Amino acid sequence: MNMASELWKSEALVHQYLTGVRGAIPLAAEQIDVMLRVVDSAVEDLRSIADLGCGGGVLSAALLERHPQARATLVDFSEPMIAEAKSSRLVR
Ligand SMILES: C[S@@+](CC[C@H](N)C(=O)[O-])C[C@H]1O[C@@H](n2cnc3c(N)ncnc32)[C@H](O)[C@@H]1O
């Protein structure tokens, strides 16, 4: 594990990422839309999602909104990120 990846465990970085950086990723909404289209075209009845490096859970939230029958397993090594994902109302 390198030092850079350890930064994800910092409360301050997590706050900065979730409140500013995530939404400022160029074409962020379009990227999520592409993800949904790719999944739609590849899977008829989505039941399982493995969200590795889930962060605040934005990608699982988008998938679960489109596929409410699915169950998502969210994995992240950052405690503050997991706490955010758990507090998200979209992630069950
Ligand atoms: C760039 S963020 C992306 C978060 C989320 N998928 C999104 O789209 O907003 C990368 C995430 O991967 C997690 N991560 C990085 N290395 C990891 C590792 N080795 N094991 C588990 N999680 C890791 C970080 O804690 C962080 O939440």
The ligand as an SDF file (V2000), in Angstrom:
LIG
                    3D

 27 29  0  0  0  0  0  0  0  0999 V2000
  -11.4750    8.3440   -6.6470 C   0  0  0  0  0  0  0  0  0  0  0  0
  -12.3830    7.6620   -5.2670 S   0  0  0  0  0  0  0  0  0  0  0  0
  -13.7900    7.0220   -6.1460 C   0  0  0  0  0  0  0  0  0  0  0  0
  -14.9840    6.8060   -5.2290 C   0  0  0  0  0  0  0  0  0  0  0  0
  -16.2850    6.4210   -5.9290 C   0  0  0  0  0  0  0  0  0  0  0  0
  -16.1650    5.1690   -6.6470 N   0  0  0  0  0  0  0  0  0  0  0  0
  -16.7540    7.5360   -6.8430 C   0  0  0  0  0  0  0  0  0  0  0  0
  -16.9230    7.2740   -8.0380 O   0  0  0  0  0  0  0  0  0  0  0  0
  -16.9660    8.6470   -6.3540 O   0  0  0  0  0  0  0  0  0  0  0  0
  -11.4260    6.1780   -4.9270 C   0  0  0  0  0  0  0  0  0  0  0  0
  -11.9460    5.3600   -3.7600 C   0  0  0  0  0  0  0  0  0  0  0  0
  -11.2400    4.1170   -3.7100 O   0  0  0  0  0  0  0  0  0  0  0  0
  -10.8820    3.8280   -2.3670 C   0  0  0  0  0  0  0  0  0  0  0  0
   -9.6770    2.9790   -2.3920 N   0  0  0  0  0  0  0  0  0  0  0  0
   -8.4570    3.3010   -2.9010 C   0  0  0  0  0  0  0  0  0  0  0  0
   -7.5980    2.2830   -2.7450 N   0  0  0  0  0  0  0  0  0  0  0  0
   -8.2800    1.2810   -2.1070 C   0  0  0  0  0  0  0  0  0  0  0  0
   -7.9260   -0.0190   -1.6580 C   0  0  0  0  0  0  0  0  0  0  0  0
   -6.6920   -0.5210   -1.8490 N   0  0  0  0  0  0  0  0  0  0  0  0
   -8.8640   -0.7740   -1.0680 N   0  0  0  0  0  0  0  0  0  0  0  0
  -10.1220   -0.2780   -0.8650 C   0  0  0  0  0  0  0  0  0  0  0  0
  -10.5280    0.9520   -1.2540 N   0  0  0  0  0  0  0  0  0  0  0  0
   -9.6090    1.7310   -1.8770 C   0  0  0  0  0  0  0  0  0  0  0  0
  -10.6790    5.1850   -1.7210 C   0  0  0  0  0  0  0  0  0  0  0  0
  -10.8300    5.1530   -0.3080 O   0  0  0  0  0  0  0  0  0  0  0  0
  -11.7470    6.0310   -2.4150 C   0  0  0  0  0  0  0  0  0  0  0  0
  -12.9730    6.0240   -1.6970 O   0  0  0  0  0  0  0  0  0  0  0  0
  1  2  1  0
  2  3  1  0
  2 10  1  0
  3  4  1  0
  4  5  1  0
  5  6  1  0
  5  7  1  0
  7  8  2  0
  7  9  1  0
 10 11  1  0
 11 12  1  0
 11 26  1  0
 12 13  1  0
 13 14  1  0
 13 24  1  0
 14 15  1  0
 14 23  1  0
 15 16  2  0
 16 17  1  0
 17 18  1  0
 17 23  2  0
 18 19  1  0
 18 20  2  0
 20 21  1  0
 21 22  2  0
 22 23  1  0
 24 25  1  0
 24 26  1  0
 26 27  1  0
M  CHG  2   2   1   9  -1
M  END
$$$$
